Amino acid sequence: MKLAETKAGLDITTPGKKSFWTVFNKYKYLYLLALPGIVVTILFSYIPMYGLQLAFKKYTYAGGIWGSEWVGLKHFKFLISNPDFLNALKNTIIISFGRLLFGFPAPIILALLLNELRNPLFKRTVQSILYLPHFLSWVIMTGIIFNLLSLNTGVVNNLLTRFGLPKIMFLGNPATFRPLVYISDIWKSAGWGTIIYLAAIAGIDVEIYESAVIDGAGRLQQIIYITLPQMAYAIGTLLILNVGGMMNAGFDQIFNLMNPPTQQVGDIIDTYVYRLGVLSAQYDFSTAVGLFKNVVNCVLMVTANWVVKLFGHEGFI
């Protein structure tokens, strides 16, 4: 009987389980759509891993990546004793933590406020205005910031002088550099970040709110006891991603905003690697720095995933 059923094409040993080719044939067009992304990921994320061996070699143009001399952990030993790298590491941690502390809650709060708007036209207009900075490069954003905060020609300082107040050095002052980074980052990315949270809010069952209204819950109580708990998965997911990228403190933003007076407090690992790898052609040492940064990011992501799961939410792993 089993032999007859097997010959007839019936898989009696694994009931309900379909073969790979059956599933592939069913979803072949979806796989075809995913193919370009897979190819790009392989080309630009996996194949370049071949170059990670430079972190353990003394690179020479004649020998190339494969033929250069192995030096073991020499670059990493120099790394942890290099004052410039240690300063860049400290700045990266401080700036990344500040961006997480001030920048991460911003789109959540903004999404909650936008959700309270009842006029559809006004809501869409406000959303469009908030999304706009996301589509501007940091070169353009820096130009806008310079026109606003420049010491001699900035709009803010011109207003201060008209009111008889002294000018403030915003752009070349180490004390104001990090707050400027946090504020400009929120300005550029908070509006775009609301998209995921608004989508999460839109998926909440309206009947839950109706039941809360019947029980006498006000708008603030609905936000605290319904909206935020229902957004917990989206918040937890994005928190893991943000913590996992803490060592990426925003190269484009820092590179454009930083100047010689603020380099001591603004130099991060990415700008440090840029000076070593691009300007000084120290490809082996800059590879070691990049590998160190990515290992730390991986550890941070796994830790954040564990913490999120500890609080009873879903994680990635």
C-alpha positions in Angstrom: 0.0 0.0 0.0 2.8 2.4 0.9 4.7 1.5 -2.2 1.6 2.2 -4.4 1.0 5.5 -2.8 4.6 6.5 -3.2 4.6 5.6 -6.9 1.4 7.7 -7.2 3.3 10.7 -6.1 2.1 10.8 -2.5 4.5 11.7 0.2 3.2 9.6 3.1 6.3 9.8 5.3 6.1 13.6 5.8 2.4 14.5 5.7 1.6 18.1 5.0 5.2 18.9 4.0 5.9 20.2 0.5 9.1 19.7 -1.4 11.4 22.6 -2.1 10.7 22.7 -5.9 6.9 22.6 -5.2 7.2 25.7 -3.0 9.7 27.3 -5.4 7.4 26.8 -8.4 4.5 28.3 -6.5 6.3 31.4 -5.5 8.8 31.7 -8.4 7.7 35.3 -9.3 8.3 36.5 -5.8 11.7 34.9 -5.8 12.4 36.6 -9.1 11.5 40.0 -7.5 13.9 39.2 -4.6 16.7 38.2 -6.9 18.2 41.7 -7.6 18.3 42.4 -3.9 20.0 39.1 -3.2 22.6 39.7 -5.9 23.3 43.2 -4.6 23.7 41.9 -1.1 26.1 39.2 -2.2 28.1 41.6 -4.3 28.4 44.4 -1.8 28.1 42.7 1.6 29.5 39.2 1.3 32.2 39.3 -1.4 33.9 42.3 0.2 34.4 40.2 3.3 37.4 38.7 1.5 39.2 42.0 2.3 38.7 41.6 6.1 42.0 39.7 6.1 43.8 43.0 5.7 43.1 43.6 9.4 45.7 40.9 10.1 48.2 41.8 7.4 50.7 44.5 6.5 49.3 45.6 3.2 51.6 46.3 0.2 50.6 47.3 -3.3 53.0 44.7 -4.7 51.6 41.8 -2.7 47.9 42.8 -2.9 45.4 41.5 -0.4 46.3 37.9 -0.7 50.1 38.3 -1.0 50.7 40.7 1.8 52.5 39.7 5.0 50.5 38.4 8.0 51.1 40.4 11.2 48.4 38.8 13.4 46.9 41.2 16.0 49.5 43.9 15.6 46.9 46.5 14.3 44.5 45.7 17.1 47.2 46.1 19.8 48.2 49.5 18.3 44.5 50.3 18.1 43.8 50.1 21.8 46.8 52.2 22.6 46.3 54.9 20.1 45.0 58.1 21.7 43.4 59.4 18.5 41.4 56.1 18.2 40.4 56.1 21.9 39.2 59.7 21.5 37.2 58.8 18.4 35.7 55.8 20.3 34.7 58.0 23.2 33.1 60.5 20.9 31.3 57.7 19.0 29.8 56.3 22.2 28.7 59.7 23.5 27.2 60.9 20.3 25.5 57.6 19.6 24.1 57.4 23.1 22.8 61.0 22.8 21.2 60.3 19.4 19.5 57.2 20.9 18.4 59.1 24.1 17.0 62.2 22.3 16.4 61.0 18.8 14.8 57.6 19.3 11.7 58.8 21.3 11.2 61.8 18.9 9.4 59.9 16.0 7.3 57.9 18.6 6.1 61.2 20.2 5.5 62.7 16.8 3.5 59.7 15.6 1.3 59.9 18.7 0.7 63.6 18.1 0.0 63.1 14.4 -2.5 60.4 15.2 -4.5 62.8 17.3 -5.1 65.2 14.4 -8.6 64.8 13.1 -8.6 67.0 10.0 -7.2 64.7 7.2 -6.0 67.5 4.9 -4.2 69.2 7.8 -2.7 65.9 8.9 -1.4 65.1 5.4 0.1 68.6 5.1 1.9 68.4 8.4 3.2 64.9 7.5 4.5 66.1 4.2 6.3 69.0 5.8 7.9 66.7 8.4 9.0 64.2 5.8 10.7 66.8 3.6 14.1 67.1 5.4 14.6 63.3 5.0 15.0 63.8 1.2 17.7 66.4 1.6 21.3 65.4 1.8 23.5 66.4 4.7 25.4 68.7 2.4 22.2 70.7 1.8 21.2 70.4 5.5 24.6 71.7 6.5 24.2 74.7 4.2 20.8 75.5 5.8 22.3 75.2 9.3 25.2 77.4 8.3 22.8 80.1 6.9 20.8 79.9 10.2 23.7 79.8 12.7 26.7 81.4 11.1 28.4 83.9 13.4 28.5 86.8 10.9 25.8 86.1 8.4 23.5 83.7 10.2 19.8 84.6 10.7 19.8 83.7 14.4 22.8 85.9 15.2 21.5 88.8 13.1 18.3 88.6 15.2 20.3 88.6 18.4 22.2 91.7 17.5 18.9 93.5 16.6 17.7 92.9 20.1 20.9 94.1 21.6 22.2 90.6 22.5 25.7 89.3 21.9 26.4 86.9 19.1 26.8 83.2 19.9 29.4 80.9 18.2 27.2 77.9 17.4 29.2 76.2 14.6 32.8 76.5 16.0 32.1 76.0 19.6 32.9 72.5 21.1 30.2 73.0 23.8 27.4 73.4 21.2 28.6 70.8 18.7 26.9 67.7 20.1 23.6 69.4 20.9 23.7 70.7 17.3 24.2 67.1 16.1 21.2 65.8 18.1 18.9 68.6 17.1 19.7 68.5 13.4 19.4 64.7 13.4 15.9 64.9 14.9 15.0 67.6 12.4 16.1 65.5 9.5 15.0 62.0 10.5 12.1 62.2 13.0 9.4 62.9 10.4 10.4 60.0 8.3 10.7 57.7 11.3 7.0 58.2 12.1 6.0 56.2 9.1 6.5 52.8 10.8 4.9 53.9 14.0 1.8 55.4 12.2 1.5 52.1 10.4 1.6 50.3 13.7 -1.1 52.6 15.1 -3.2 52.1 12.0 -3.2 48.3 12.6 -4.8 48.7 16.1 -8.4 47.4 16.3 -10.7 50.4 16.6 -13.1 48.4 18.9 -10.4 48.5 21.6 -10.6 52.3 21.6 -14.4 52.2 21.5 -14.5 49.9 24.6 -12.1 52.3 26.4 -14.3 55.3 25.7 -17.3 53.4 27.1 -15.3 52.7 30.2 -14.5 56.4 30.5 -10.9 56.5 29.3 -9.6 59.8 28.1 -7.3 60.4 25.2 -4.1 60.3 27.3 -5.2 57.1 29.0 -5.9 55.5 25.6 -2.4 56.5 24.5 -0.8 55.0 27.6 -2.8 51.8 28.0 -3.7 51.0 24.4 -1.6 52.8 21.7 1.8 52.4 23.3 1.4 48.7 24.3 0.1 47.9 20.8 3.2 49.7 19.3 5.6 47.7 21.5 6.7 45.3 18.8 7.6 48.1 16.4 9.3 50.1 19.1 11.3 47.0 20.3 12.3 46.1 16.7 13.6 49.6 15.9 15.3 49.8 19.3 17.3 46.7 18.5 18.3 48.1 15.2 19.3 51.4 16.7 21.3 49.9 19.5 22.9 47.5 17.0 24.1 50.5 14.9 25.4 52.6 17.8 29.0 52.5 16.5 27.7 54.1 13.3 27.4 57.6 14.7 26.4 59.2 11.4 29.4 59.8 9.1 27.6 62.1 6.6 26.3 64.4 9.3 29.5 64.6 11.4 31.8 65.0 8.4 29.8 68.0 7.1 29.2 69.6 10.5 32.7 69.1 12.0 35.4 71.7 11.6 38.9 72.0 13.2 37.7 73.7 16.4 35.2 70.9 17.1 37.2 67.9 15.9 38.2 67.0 19.4 34.6 66.4 20.5 33.2 65.5 17.0 35.7 63.0 15.6 34.1 59.6 15.5 35.3 56.2 14.3 33.9 56.6 10.8 35.7 60.0 10.2 38.8 58.5 11.8 38.7 55.6 9.4 38.1 58.0 6.5 41.3 59.9 7.3 43.3 56.7 7.6 41.9 54.7 4.7 41.2 57.4 2.2 43.5 60.2 3.0 46.5 58.3 4.4 46.0 55.0 2.5 46.5 52.9 5.6 44.1 50.3 4.4 45.2 47.5 6.7 44.9 49.6 9.9 41.6 51.1 8.8 40.2 47.6 8.1 41.1 46.6 11.6 39.2 49.6 13.0 36.2 48.8 10.8 36.3 45.2 11.9 36.4 46.2 15.6 33.5 48.6 15.1 31.3 45.9 13.4 32.1 43.3 16.1 31.0 45.7 18.8 27.8 46.5 16.8 27.1 42.8 16.6 27.5 42.3 20.3 25.3 45.4 21.0 22.6 44.0 18.7 22.6 40.6 20.4 22.5 42.2 23.8 19.6 44.5 22.9 17.7 41.6 21.4 18.2 39.6 24.7 17.0 42.6 26.8 13.9 43.1 24.6 13.0 39.4 24.9 13.7 39.6 28.7 10.8 42.1 28.9 8.5 39.7 27.1 8.6 41.1 23.6 9.7 39.4 20.4 13.3 39.7 19.2 15.2 38.8 16.1 17.0 35.8 17.4 
